[in-house]
Amino acid sequence: MQSRPDVPFTTTLLVRDTCLCLHAQRAARTLARRFDLALKPVGLTSGQFSLLMSLNRPEPPSLGSVAELLSMDRTTLTANMKPLERRGLVETAPDAKDKRTRRLSLTQEGRLVLAGAAPIWRRVHAAVEAELQDPDRLRAQLAVLSQANGPEG
């Protein structure tokens, strides 16, 4: 009979207490739930708010540039766009100069929803920042991790 490989429970405790990935995921989920709840009156999730905000530019961005900004692959971004398109908040159109490129833009309804969501975001965001010792330092450290390259980063 072959014995099963076991990971010692001490390793489980080490991961629970020190794993940056786990702690970042837990914090992200907690923050997302907090913003989801606050944004519910305008019918948005925190992810949808971020996506709409990423489209709030003078010129319609390309699908690729939005995917890069949100650290999403194009397929995931396209899937996340679908409910917003069905609600009439965003639209996609081919680029005038390069038909292979898709441009994303807010509709008038999308701008109205975003305008209603922005004050909610400001209020909740200020409350979250007030709970942190040094939000600017945290942002800077998260930015370092966001820019990390390679399979281990």
N, C-alpha and C positions, 0 to 999 in steps of 0.2 A: 504494500500500500504506500502510495506516494504522499509525503507530508505537504501540506499547503504552506506556501510562503506567508509569513505574517509580518506585518509592520508593527513595531512595538507601539503600545499605547502612548509612550512618552513622545513619540514622533507626532501622533495625533495632537497631543497637547501643545507641542512646539508649533505646529502649523496653526492651530487655533489661536495661539497667543501672539505669533510673530509674523505670519504670512501677510505681506503687503497686498498681494492680490486679493486674498480673502477680505481683508479689512477695507480695501478700496471698493470691492463689490458690495459689501454690506452697507458701507456709507452711501454708495451710489443708489442702492435700492431704497434705503431709508429716505434720502433726499428726494428721489423720484416720487415715492409715495406721498411725501409732504406736499410737493408741488402739484402732483396729480389731484390731490384732494382740493387744494386751493383753486386750481384751474377748472375744476369740474363745472362751475356755473357758466363758463363760456364754452363748454363742450370740448375742451382740449386735454390731452395728457401732457406731461412735461416734455416728452419726446416730440410730440406734435408742435408744441410751442417752440422748441429749439429749431425744428425744421422750418416752421413758418418764419421765425426770426432770421434764419440763415438766407431766406429769399428776399428779405426786406433790404434791397439794394437799389441804387439808381438805375442799374442795368440788369436785366435778367441773367442770373448766373447759369453756367453749364451744369449739367448733371454731375460731371466729374469733379468740378470745383466744390460743389455742395457735399458730395460724398467725402472728399478729402477733408473739408472743414469739420464735418461731423464724425470723422473716423469710421465711416461705414463703407462697405463695398457697394457697388452700383446696384446689384440685385436687391440688397436689403433696403437701400434708399428707395428704389422703385416700388418695392412692396409697401414701404411706409408712406409713400406718396398717394397710393391708391385711395385710401379712405378720405384723404383731404381733397383729392380730385372729385370723388363722388359727392362730397359735400359742397363742391363748387368754390373751394377756398384757394386752390392752386390750379395752374394749367401748365401744360408742356407744349412746346412748339419747336419745330426744327430751327436751327440757326440759319439766319438769312444768307450767310456766306458759306457755311459748311453744313449741308443737309444731314450729315452723319451725326452731328452734335445736337443734342436736345437742350433747349433753354427752359428754365423753370421760372415761373412768376406767380406772384400773388394776384388773385382776382380782387375786385372791389370788395366783395364779401370777405375774402381772406384778410384784407387790410382792416376791415371793421372788427373782425374777431380778434385780430392781433392787437388793435388799439384797445379793445376791452380787456385783453389779457395782460398787457404791459403793466398797468398799475398793480395788478394782483402780484405779478412776478416781483415788482419793485418792493412791495410790502413784505412778502415772504422771504425774499433774498436778504433784505435788511435784517430781518429777524434771525435768519440763519447766521449771517455774518456777526451779529451781536453775540452769538453763542460761542464764537471762536476767538482764540487768543490773538491770532495773527493771520487773518484771511488772505492778505497779500502774499505772505510767505507760503501759505498752503497753495495758493494759485500758482506761484512760481515753481514750487516743487512738483505739482501735478503737471505743469507744462514740460518740465524736464522729462518726466516719465512718458508724456504723450509724444515727445520727439525721439524717444529711444528707438534705435534700430536693432535689427538682428533677432534671431530666434529666442534668445534669452531676455530680450527687452521688450 
